[in-house]
Amino acid sequence: MITYNNTLIEYFKANDTEFKKLLNKEYEKSNISSFIQYMDAYFAKLGIISTNIIPIEGAKWNTQYTLGIDNLFSKEPDTIVVTNIPVSRKEAEGILATKVIALLSTIDMNEIIKLKYKTTA
């Protein structure tokens, strides 16, 4: 998922919010060499269990993400289909990245801080 990963990398490179700064700082302290691998694990802690693009027909794709039971987004656990119609793979990845970024922008930093201290304690 090259477009998806690159979009999220660029989003976090901005380092312009407390959430982005925290994630980048935690990544630097980790022993994980891949930012994407770290980001996926971090998203799982937040409750984004999976992000997927799914082949539908020919060169067309749909996208979805799944929120777990204990997600920090104040949403019911569910698999959310992001695209209404099949699109190209690159477009599907871009749409998925945009939806995940929008979801991340709703997160309460107080919940992130609680999570950080819960996982380090």
Residue pairs with C-beta under 8 A, 6 or more apart in sequence:
1 51
1 53
1 93
1 96
2 93
3 89
3 90
3 93
3 94
3 97
4 51
4 53
4 93
4 94
4 96
4 97
5 36
7 93
7 94
7 97
7 98
7 101
8 36
8 39
8 97
8 100
8 101
9 35
9 36
11 20
11 97
11 101
12 20
12 23
12 24
12 35
12 39
14 20
15 21
15 24
18 109
19 104
19 107
19 109
19 112
22 109
22 112
22 116
23 39
23 42
26 38
26 42
26 116
27 35
27 38
27 39
27 42
30 38
32 38
32 41
43 51
43 100
44 68
45 115
45 119
46 71
46 72
46 73
46 104
46 107
46 112
46 115
47 67
47 68
47 69
47 70
47 71
47 72
47 73
47 77
48 65
48 66
48 67
48 68
48 71
48 100
48 103
49 66
49 67
49 68
50 65
50 66
51 63
51 64
51 65
51 66
51 96
51 100
52 63
52 64
52 65
52 66
53 61
53 62
53 63
53 89
53 92
53 93
53 96
54 61
54 62
54 63
54 64
55 61
56 62
56 86
57 86
59 88
59 89
60 86
60 87
60 88
61 83
61 86
61 87
61 88
61 89
61 91
61 92
62 81
62 82
62 83
62 86
62 87
62 92
63 81
63 82
63 83
63 92
63 93
63 95
63 96
63 99
64 79
64 80
64 81
64 82
65 79
65 80
65 82
65 96
65 99
65 100
65 103
66 77
66 78
66 79
66 80
67 73
67 75
67 76
67 77
67 78
67 79
67 80
68 77
69 77
71 77
72 107
72 108
72 111
72 112
72 115
73 103
73 106
73 107
74 106
80 99
82 95
82 96
82 99
83 92
83 95
87 95
